[in-house]
Amino acid sequence: MTGRTLVGTIVRQFVPCWVLPLGLAACGTGVPDDPGTVEGEALETPYAETFSVVERDGYRIVDIEASVVTWGGAAGGPPQRARLVLVPRDLEPPTLTGDLADATLIRTPVQRIAVNDQPHEAMLRALGVEDRIVAVGGHNSYDDDLRRKARSGRIQQIGYGWHMPPTLDALVAAEPEVLVARMADLTHTQHMERVESLGIPVVPTFIDAEPHYMGRVAWLLLMGLLTGKEAEADAFVRMVAEEVDRLKSLAAEQPRRSVLWAWYKSAGNRWAVTQRNAIAALIRDANAELVLGADDDPELDTFSELSTERLLRDATAADCWMIRDPLSAVFD
């Protein structure tokens, strides 16, 4: 953030694929019901739809809110919410009453960070603070140094917790000042409450709930607020925005192609087919037609389950077929 501005440029284009795999979020302990608005000066968070920031009396209040969408399905239940109060270490923290009741207090800049997914590692690396990571999900990291540290025991492994709670013994041993958590099941809320009862604040991430891919990139701004690297976060997002414009211009000069983005599910006659939202925007901005694409809808996941018959009927003419991930089953 430069002065009181987090990002000066709003973009709506393409983004390099290494920025994209940013984690799916779920509910944090935070504020379960709508806590209402807070007084203060709103800071700019362009393209971020699932969090907002207000500054007052020298500290920041971050509201995180999103509808959690089931895997390949629709949003269920009311929006999930959390309110964070980020207070510089040299400032007396406010009393957590009134509009701050039930909020999570975090002293900044955070120096010891636990994360449970690779995208969080990537964001911290982009800010130049990967050395502050004291716990990771495991050793399946794109970062060679973090992978070596995890395997050697120099940093703790707490489990890739989007389908399970963190390993509490390892988390406590790491002595983090905050846990940046990705989760995929609202029934895990009690595990986050357990973490906070141990004195470790939890930052839930709702990155995949962002309806546009630049909203996902904008989550780096929250990491900048947590780590005291606001200017670096601002510069990174601007860099991505500029690269987006450049790549979109190059793509516009190429012949338009049709793309099917789908993978075979592990059981049954079903395919997971990307149709909408952030990933669909990537395909469109790369000057391609998304085969079997559908209207954007933040209440639905980016992909839907379709039958083999549907693909044979409507998708075989695609110029290109992208397989989304290495976990895809072989289709015989």
Backbone torsions as a table, in degrees:
resi	resn	phi	psi	omega
1	MET	NA	130.7	176.0
2	THR	-101.7	116.7	-173.3
3	GLY	61.3	-120.1	179.1
4	ARG	-107.4	19.3	-178.5
5	THR	-116.1	123.9	178.9
6	LEU	-75.4	-47.7	179.3
7	VAL	-143.3	132.0	-178.7
8	GLY	-91.0	-8.0	-174.2
9	THR	-125.1	130.6	174.6
10	ILE	-103.8	129.7	-178.8
11	VAL	-126.1	161.4	-178.9
12	ARG	-141.9	35.3	-170.8
13	GLN	-113.4	-148.9	-177.8
14	PHE	-89.1	156.1	178.7
15	VAL	-136.1	143.0	-179.7
16	PRO	-56.9	144.2	-170.4
17	CYS	-64.1	-22.4	-177.6
18	TRP	-73.6	-11.1	175.9
19	VAL	-86.9	-18.0	-165.3
20	LEU	-75.0	-38.5	-169.4
21	PRO	-73.7	70.5	-179.8
22	LEU	-101.1	140.9	-159.7
23	GLY	-63.8	151.2	170.9
24	LEU	-74.6	137.3	-177.6
25	ALA	-107.0	167.4	173.1
26	ALA	-148.2	-167.1	-170.3
27	CYS	-77.9	146.7	171.6
28	GLY	-105.1	-178.6	-178.2
29	THR	-72.5	-54.6	169.2
30	GLY	20.3	-129.9	-173.2
31	VAL	-112.4	106.1	-174.0
32	PRO	-70.9	-34.6	-179.3
33	ASP	-103.2	168.4	179.7
34	ASP	-62.6	113.3	-177.3
35	PRO	-82.7	-3.0	-178.1
36	GLY	81.4	176.6	-179.7
37	THR	-80.3	159.8	177.8
38	VAL	-117.1	149.2	177.3
39	GLU	-78.1	147.8	179.0
40	GLY	144.6	-178.6	-179.9
41	GLU	-92.9	118.3	-178.4
42	ALA	-69.8	131.2	175.1
43	LEU	-94.3	147.2	-177.2
44	GLU	-74.5	128.4	174.1
45	THR	-132.8	67.4	-175.3
46	PRO	-54.8	137.3	177.1
47	TYR	72.6	-8.6	175.5
48	ALA	-82.6	114.2	-180.0
49	GLU	-97.9	-16.5	-173.5
50	THR	-107.5	0.9	170.7
51	PHE	-149.1	154.6	177.1
52	SER	-142.0	160.2	-174.4
53	VAL	-133.3	136.0	175.0
54	VAL	-125.6	139.6	176.5
55	GLU	-112.4	135.9	173.4
56	ARG	-156.3	141.9	176.0
57	ASP	52.8	31.1	175.1
58	GLY	89.0	-4.3	178.0
59	TYR	-122.4	168.7	-176.3
60	ARG	-116.4	142.7	175.1
61	ILE	-115.1	121.1	-178.7
62	VAL	-109.8	123.0	174.3
63	ASP	-104.4	124.9	178.5
64	ILE	-113.3	128.3	-177.4
65	GLU	-152.2	132.9	177.7
66	ALA	-163.1	155.2	169.8
67	SER	-86.0	124.5	-178.5
68	VAL	-85.7	119.0	-175.6
69	VAL	-95.0	134.7	177.0
70	THR	-69.8	158.1	-176.7
71	TRP	-59.6	109.6	-179.8
72	GLY	73.1	14.0	-175.4
73	GLY	-130.0	-143.6	-174.2
74	ALA	-115.8	166.7	176.4
75	ALA	-68.3	142.0	178.9
76	GLY	-124.6	131.6	178.1
77	GLY	78.2	-176.7	-178.3
78	PRO	-72.7	164.1	176.0
79	PRO	-57.8	147.2	176.7
80	GLN	-94.4	141.0	-172.5
81	ARG	-135.6	151.6	170.9
82	ALA	-148.5	145.6	176.4
83	ARG	-123.7	124.5	179.7
84	LEU	-110.3	142.6	175.0
85	VAL	-117.6	110.1	-177.1
86	LEU	-98.8	112.8	-172.8
87	VAL	-119.7	124.1	175.8
88	PRO	-56.2	148.1	-175.0
89	ARG	-63.5	-26.9	-178.4
90	ASP	-90.3	10.1	-177.8
91	LEU	-115.7	138.7	176.1
92	GLU	-66.2	126.2	-177.3
93	PRO	-70.4	147.6	177.9
94	PRO	-72.5	158.5	173.1
95	THR	-72.4	133.1	-177.2
96	LEU	-84.9	71.1	176.8
97	THR	-131.1	175.3	179.7
98	GLY	61.5	-127.5	-178.3
99	ASP	-73.8	-4.6	176.3
100	LEU	-104.5	4.7	178.7
101	ALA	-60.0	134.4	179.0
102	ASP	71.1	5.7	176.6
103	ALA	-75.9	162.7	179.0
104	THR	-100.9	123.9	-179.2
105	LEU	-91.0	129.7	178.5
106	ILE	-132.0	127.0	176.8
107	ARG	-85.9	135.3	-176.8
108	THR	-121.4	155.7	-3.1
109	PRO	-75.6	141.7	179.4
110	VAL	-73.3	132.8	-177.1
111	GLN	-106.6	-23.7	-178.6
112	ARG	-126.7	117.0	-169.5
113	ILE	-126.3	132.2	170.6
114	ALA	-105.7	137.6	177.8
115	VAL	-131.9	156.3	-179.9
116	ASN	-123.3	20.6	177.3
117	ASP	-157.9	151.9	-176.9
118	GLN	-61.3	-36.9	-180.0
119	PRO	-57.9	-35.2	176.6
120	HIS	-63.9	-39.8	175.9
121	GLU	-58.2	-44.6	-176.9
122	ALA	-63.5	-40.3	-180.0
123	MET	-65.8	-42.8	179.1
124	LEU	-67.1	-35.3	176.6
125	ARG	-65.6	-39.0	178.5
126	ALA	-62.3	-27.9	179.0
127	LEU	-89.7	-3.2	179.3
128	GLY	77.0	22.6	-178.0
129	VAL	-122.4	27.1	179.9
130	GLU	-63.6	-19.9	177.4
131	ASP	-70.2	-9.9	177.0
132	ARG	-86.1	-6.2	-179.9
133	ILE	-75.6	121.7	-179.3
134	VAL	-112.6	-8.5	177.1
135	ALA	-153.5	140.8	179.3
136	VAL	-131.6	171.0	178.8
137	GLY	-63.3	-42.2	-179.1
138	GLY	-176.0	-163.2	-177.2
139	HIS	-96.4	10.1	175.6
140	ASN	-85.9	68.5	-174.4
141	SER	-113.7	147.9	173.2
142	TYR	-77.0	-11.6	-178.4
143	ASP	-96.0	115.6	-176.6
144	ASP	-59.5	-42.2	-177.1
145	ASP	-66.2	-44.7	178.1
146	LEU	-63.6	-37.8	179.0
147	ARG	-63.7	-42.5	178.0
148	ARG	-64.7	-41.8	179.6
149	LYS	-63.0	-41.3	-179.6
150	ALA	-66.2	-42.0	-178.6
151	ARG	-68.6	-33.7	-177.9
152	SER	-84.7	-9.7	-179.4
153	GLY	88.4	5.3	179.1
154	ARG	-70.0	-26.5	169.7
155	ILE	-127.2	154.9	-174.5
156	GLN	-81.8	155.3	173.6
157	GLN	-112.8	116.0	-174.2
158	ILE	-105.6	0.5	179.5
159	GLY	94.1	141.9	175.5
160	TYR	-77.2	93.6	-159.9
161	GLY	-88.9	23.7	178.0
162	TRP	-74.7	-13.8	175.4
163	HIS	-122.6	8.6	-179.3
164	MET	-158.9	159.9	177.9
165	PRO	-72.4	161.1	175.3
166	PRO	-67.0	154.3	174.1
167	THR	-72.9	107.4	-168.8
168	LEU	-65.4	-39.2	-179.6
169	ASP	-60.1	-44.8	179.6
170	ALA	-67.3	-38.4	179.8
171	LEU	-63.8	-46.2	179.7
172	VAL	-64.2	-39.7	-179.9
173	ALA	-62.8	-30.3	-179.7
174	ALA	-73.2	-20.3	-179.3
175	GLU	53.7	51.8	178.9
176	PRO	-76.4	156.1	173.2
177	GLU	-88.9	-14.9	179.6
178	VAL	-160.1	149.1	171.7
179	LEU	-113.7	117.3	174.1
180	VAL	-92.2	113.4	-164.6
181	ALA	-119.9	134.5	166.7
182	ARG	-106.0	132.5	176.3
183	MET	-138.6	158.9	-177.2
184	ALA	-126.1	5.7	-176.6
185	ASP	-141.8	122.6	-177.3
186	LEU	-64.8	-19.2	178.8
187	THR	-70.1	-7.7	179.3
188	HIS	-86.4	2.8	-177.3
189	THR	-54.6	-40.2	-176.8
190	GLN	-63.2	-28.0	178.0
191	HIS	-69.1	-37.0	176.7
192	MET	-67.6	-36.1	175.4
193	GLU	-62.4	-38.3	177.2
194	ARG	-63.7	-41.9	178.6
195	VAL	-60.7	-46.5	-178.8
196	GLU	-66.9	-30.6	177.0
197	SER	-66.5	-20.0	176.4
198	LEU	-87.0	4.3	177.3
199	GLY	88.1	17.6	-179.8
200	ILE	-112.2	107.9	178.1
201	PRO	-62.7	146.2	-179.1
202	VAL	-113.5	131.2	173.1
203	VAL	-108.9	103.1	177.5
204	PRO	-76.7	141.5	-179.9
205	THR	-112.5	135.7	-178.5
206	PHE	-117.3	40.1	-167.9
207	ILE	-66.3	-44.0	-178.0
208	ASP	-69.6	-13.7	177.4
209	ALA	-78.7	-9.5	177.8
210	GLU	-64.4	129.5	-176.2
211	PRO	-74.1	-15.4	179.9
212	HIS	-130.8	147.9	-175.2
213	TYR	-64.1	-28.5	177.2
214	MET	-69.8	-24.0	172.3
215	GLY	-64.3	-34.8	176.6
216	ARG	-65.6	-43.3	177.6
217	VAL	-61.0	-36.6	-176.8
218	ALA	-63.7	-18.3	177.1
219	TRP	-63.7	-18.8	174.0
220	LEU	-60.2	-27.5	179.7
221	LEU	-64.9	-38.1	176.9
222	LEU	-66.1	-38.9	175.5
223	MET	-61.8	-36.8	177.0
224	GLY	-63.8	-39.8	176.7
225	LEU	-63.7	-40.6	-178.9
226	LEU	-66.5	-36.5	-171.1
227	THR	-101.8	-1.1	-176.3
228	GLY	75.2	21.8	-179.0
229	LYS	-115.0	48.1	-175.4
230	GLU	-67.3	-41.7	179.7
231	ALA	-63.8	-40.1	178.9
232	GLU	-65.6	-39.3	178.0
233	ALA	-64.7	-43.5	177.9
234	ASP	-58.9	-45.2	-179.0
235	ALA	-64.9	-38.2	-179.5
236	PHE	-64.9	-45.6	-179.3
237	VAL	-63.7	-39.3	176.4
238	ARG	-62.0	-41.4	178.6
239	MET	-60.6	-44.4	178.6
240	VAL	-62.5	-41.9	-179.9
241	ALA	-60.0	-42.6	179.4
242	GLU	-66.6	-40.1	179.2
243	GLU	-67.6	-35.8	175.8
244	VAL	-57.9	-49.2	-179.9
245	ASP	-61.0	-42.6	-178.8
246	ARG	-63.7	-46.9	-177.8
247	LEU	-68.0	-36.2	178.8
248	LYS	-66.2	-38.0	177.6
249	SER	-64.3	-41.7	177.7
250	LEU	-64.4	-41.5	-179.5
251	ALA	-64.1	-35.3	-178.2
252	ALA	-65.7	-20.7	179.7
253	GLU	-83.1	-9.6	-176.8
254	GLN	-96.9	157.4	176.0
255	PRO	-60.9	140.6	179.8
256	ARG	-71.3	133.0	-179.0
257	ARG	-118.6	164.0	174.7
258	SER	-108.7	138.7	-173.6
259	VAL	-129.3	131.1	169.0
260	LEU	-105.5	126.7	179.0
261	TRP	-117.3	101.9	-174.0
262	ALA	-156.4	154.1	174.0
263	TRP	-141.3	153.9	-176.1
264	TYR	-79.3	132.0	177.2
265	LYS	-73.1	160.2	-173.2
266	SER	-74.3	-13.9	-179.5
267	ALA	-148.0	146.0	176.1
268	GLY	81.9	171.3	-178.2
269	ASN	-89.5	60.1	-174.0
270	ARG	-133.0	145.3	175.1
271	TRP	-123.0	141.6	174.2
272	ALA	-92.0	113.0	-171.5
273	VAL	-116.4	120.3	176.6
274	THR	-66.8	129.5	-175.0
275	GLN	-130.5	-25.8	-166.0
276	ARG	-153.0	177.0	170.4
277	ASN	64.4	-144.3	-166.7
278	ALA	-58.9	-45.0	-178.0
279	ILE	-68.6	-37.4	176.8
280	ALA	-63.0	-37.5	177.9
281	ALA	-62.7	-36.9	176.3
282	LEU	-59.1	-47.4	-179.0
283	ILE	-62.9	-45.4	-179.8
284	ARG	-62.4	-42.4	-177.5
285	ASP	-73.1	-15.1	173.2
286	ALA	-88.3	16.5	177.6
287	ASN	62.7	45.0	178.3
288	ALA	-131.9	154.5	173.5
289	GLU	-92.3	128.7	178.1
290	LEU	-86.6	109.1	179.6
291	VAL	-64.7	133.2	-176.2
292	LEU	67.1	21.2	176.8
293	GLY	-65.6	156.6	-179.1
294	ALA	-137.7	170.7	179.0
295	ASP	-63.7	144.1	176.6
296	ASP	-63.5	144.2	179.3
297	ASP	-157.5	108.9	-178.4
298	PRO	-64.9	-13.3	178.4
299	GLU	-88.1	1.7	178.6
300	LEU	-124.5	152.4	176.2
301	ASP	-68.7	165.6	-179.5
302	THR	-66.9	-25.2	-178.9
303	PHE	-121.5	160.3	175.6
304	SER	-128.3	156.3	176.1
305	GLU	-88.5	121.2	179.2
306	LEU	-124.4	159.3	-176.4
307	SER	-83.6	161.1	174.2
308	THR	-59.4	-39.3	179.3
309	GLU	-59.8	-39.1	179.6
310	ARG	-65.9	-42.3	178.2
311	LEU	-64.2	-42.9	179.3
312	LEU	-63.2	-34.2	-178.0
313	ARG	-77.0	-40.8	-167.1
314	ASP	-118.6	-5.6	-170.2
315	ALA	-125.0	-2.3	-174.0
316	THR	-72.4	-13.7	-179.7
317	ALA	-88.3	3.8	-178.7
318	ALA	-61.5	140.1	177.1
319	ASP	-70.3	-30.4	-174.6
320	CYS	-142.5	140.8	176.5
321	TRP	-120.7	118.2	179.2
322	MET	-101.3	128.9	173.8
323	ILE	-93.8	125.4	-167.2
324	ARG	-69.0	-41.2	-171.7
325	ASP	-149.0	164.3	-177.0
326	PRO	-76.1	-3.7	178.9
327	LEU	-87.6	-2.7	-177.8
328	SER	-59.8	137.0	178.2
329	ALA	-78.4	150.8	175.9
330	VAL	-74.5	131.5	-179.5
331	PHE	-99.8	116.1	179.5
332	ASP	-97.3	NA	NA
